Amino acid sequence: MHTYTVSFFGHKRTGRSVEIEQILERVIRKLLASKEHLEFLVGRDGGFDLLVASTVRRCKRTVRDDNSVLILVLPYVTAEYTNNEESFHRYYDEIEICNASCDKFYKVLISTETVIW
């Protein structure tokens, strides 16, 4: 089975959310209908990330949910994750946390040129 990985990057704030959501939905529906297996990688650092995750979940429900996984990718463990771990695991199919950065102060990680995954 061939797996396609789709990563989403965006800004914390999104103007034109409705337009962006329509574009995302069109692309995600097409991918779900045409690809053998997909990994959708998303973060959780603002409006765009949450918009993508909810659009992927909706498309999986309405198009096809047997050929894809929604994976939350975190560079380190956040307080939000720690305080809501159970609900995170219900919402996302998988969660990946970079172990190499777990013991580092988050502001150091942001300014580092190379992060080892």
Sequence and secondary structure as in RCSB ss.txt:
>XXXX:A:sequence
MHTYTVSFFGHKRTGRSVEIEQILERVIRKLLASKEHLEFLVGRDGGFDLLVASTVRRCKRTVRDDNSVLILVLP
YVTAEYTNNEESFHRYYDEIEICNASCDKFYKVLISTETVIW
>XXXX:A:secstr
  EEEEE    SS SSHHHHHHHHHHHHHHHHHH SEEEEEE  SSHHHHHHHHHHHHHHHHT SSSEEEEEEES
S  HHHHHTHHHHHHHSSEEEE GGGTTS HHHHHH S    
